[in-house]
Amino acid sequence: MINLRLARKRAARAADAEAAERNRARHGIAKPERDAARRETERAERLLDGARREPPAEDGRETDDPPAP
């Protein structure tokens, strides 16, 4: 027999531990390291965007195909 109150508390503790782990990963990094990671991400995005074969259309569509009815 399972005590549902204890099961709920156990599940809540597990969810809280997961949230705490995410927060430690996000906030446990020094500002220069965060800035370096942000700059690297932006550089990678620019590099990827610069490798596009053709620029995106003005209306935001990726191709010149007509819109689906």
Residue, then its C-alpha position, 0 to 999 in steps of 0.5 A: m500500500i502506498n501513502l499518496r501524501l508521501a508519494r506527492k511529497r517525494a514527487a515535489r522534492a524531485a521536481d524542486a531538485e531538478a529546478a535547483e539543478r537548472n538554476r545552479a547551472r544557469h546562475g553558477i557561471a561567472k559573468p565573463e564566462r556567461d558573456a563569452a558563451r553568449r558571444e560564441t553563440e552569436r558568432a555561430e548564429r552569424l556564421l550560420d546565417g552567412a552560409r545561407r544560399e539565398p536570403p529569406a523572403e520579405d514576407g518571412r517565407e523561406t521559399d518562393d513557393p506559393p502559400a498553401p490554400 
